[in-house]
Amino acid sequence: MKTLNTILAGFGGQGILFAGKVMAYAGLIDEKEISWLPSYGPEMRGGTANCSICISDEPIGSPLVVNPNVLGVMNTPSYDKFIDSVEAGGVVVVDSTLISQKCNRTDITVYYIEATALADEKGFHGLANMIILGKLLKETRFASMDAVKKSLAKCVPPKKAQLIESNLAAIELGMSL
């Protein structure tokens, strides 16, 4: 497996850190080397949030991702901040419901998904992050689907276990796009 150096980024409250945690646990369950490094502003919701996730067959030297080869973005400030740092050959998934810009780079593959609109339309309110994660899973194969299911069971608190199925359905929707 090629080492995946991923950045997920958006506003606080969009589930960016949760999506990164699911991704990291899935890599761990698949017995990969992983790191998960959250970063967020002082605001609880509405401020910026991003996380660096590394998944590799080899030991990881640093958890900080400066030049991602995978990027999932859910707001314009994050798009502006990270799009130029993506390595050539990288994969980018953009929530085009919230980001109107189009990337003019020809050395990366960019997927525009109306994740927020789709989540609302399909009754997955608040799960646009999982739709983005599903598309990233389809395009990068960062983990097996079995590992993702087990990761969700690990990351969703027991008192909210009823949400596992809707999270999984949102991931599967993202994979279908």
Residue pairs with C-beta under 8 A, 6 or more apart in sequence:
1 32
1 55
1 56
1 57
2 69
3 54
3 55
3 56
3 57
3 58
3 60
3 69
4 53
4 54
4 55
4 56
4 69
4 70
4 140
4 142
5 52
5 54
5 65
5 67
5 68
5 69
5 70
5 87
6 20
6 23
6 52
6 53
6 54
6 55
6 65
6 68
6 69
6 70
6 71
6 72
6 136
6 142
7 50
7 51
7 52
7 53
7 65
7 68
7 70
7 71
7 72
7 82
8 16
8 19
8 20
8 23
8 50
8 51
8 53
8 71
8 72
8 73
8 129
8 132
9 16
9 48
9 49
9 50
9 51
9 71
9 72
9 73
9 74
9 75
9 78
9 81
9 82
10 16
10 48
10 49
10 50
10 73
10 74
10 75
10 78
10 95
10 129
11 45
11 46
11 47
11 48
11 49
11 74
11 75
12 40
12 41
12 43
12 44
12 45
12 46
12 47
12 48
12 49
13 44
13 45
13 46
13 49
14 49
14 74
14 75
14 128
14 129
15 126
15 127
15 128
15 129
15 130
16 49
16 50
16 51
16 74
16 129
17 38
17 40
17 49
17 51
18 129
18 155
19 72
19 129
19 130
19 132
19 133
20 36
20 38
20 51
20 52
20 53
21 36
21 51
21 155
22 130
22 133
22 148
22 151
22 152
22 155
23 36
23 53
23 55
23 133
23 136
23 142
23 143
23 151
24 34
24 35
24 36
24 53
24 55
25 147
25 150
25 151
25 154
25 155
26 142
26 143
26 144
26 147
26 148
26 150
26 151
27 33
27 34
27 53
27 55
27 142
27 143
27 147
28 34
28 151
29 143
29 147
29 150
29 151
29 154
30 143
30 144
30 147
32 55
32 56
32 57
32 143
33 54
33 55
33 56
33 57
33 58
33 59
33 60
34 53
34 54
34 55
34 56
34 60
35 52
35 53
35 54
35 60
35 62
35 63
36 51
36 52
36 53
36 63
37 51
37 52
37 53
37 63
37 64
37 65
38 49
38 50
38 51
39 49
39 50
39 51
39 52
40 47
40 48
40 49
40 50
41 47
41 48
41 49
48 75
48 77
48 78
50 78
50 82
52 63
52 64
52 65
52 68
53 65
54 60
54 63
54 65
55 142
55 143
66 85
67 85
67 86
67 87
68 82
68 85
68 86
68 87
68 90
69 86
69 87
69 89
69 90
69 91
70 90
70 91
70 92
70 136
70 140
70 142
71 82
71 83
71 86
71 90
71 91
71 92
71 93
72 92
72 93
72 132
72 133
72 135
72 136
73 79
73 82
73 83
73 92
73 93
73 94
73 95
73 99
74 95
74 98
74 99
74 115
74 116
74 128
74 129
74 132
75 95
75 98
75 99
76 98
76 99
76 100
76 101
79 94
79 99
79 101
80 101
83 92
83 103
83 105
86 92
86 105
86 108
87 108
88 107
88 108
89 107
89 108
90 108
90 109
91 108
91 109
91 111
91 136
91 139
91 140
92 103
92 108
92 109
92 110
92 111
93 110
93 111
93 113
93 132
93 135
93 136
93 139
94 103
94 110
94 111
94 112
94 113
95 113
95 114
95 115
95 116
95 128
95 132
96 112
96 113
96 114
96 115
97 114
97 115
97 116
97 117
97 118
97 128
98 116
102 112
103 110
109 139
111 135
111 139
111 177
113 131
113 132
113 135
113 174
113 177
115 128
115 129
115 131
115 132
115 135
115 174
116 128
118 124
118 128
118 131
118 173
119 125
119 126
119 127
119 128
119 131
119 170
122 170
122 173
124 130
124 131
124 166
124 169
124 170
124 173
127 166
127 167
127 170
128 170
130 167
130 170
130 171
130 174
131 170
131 171
131 173
131 174
131 177
132 174
133 171
133 174
134 170
134 171
134 172
134 173
134 174
134 175
134 176
134 177
135 174
135 175
135 177
136 142
136 174
137 143
137 145
137 148
137 171
137 174
137 175
138 174
138 175
138 177
143 151
148 168
148 171
149 168
152 164
152 167
152 168
152 171
153 161
153 164
156 163
156 164
156 167
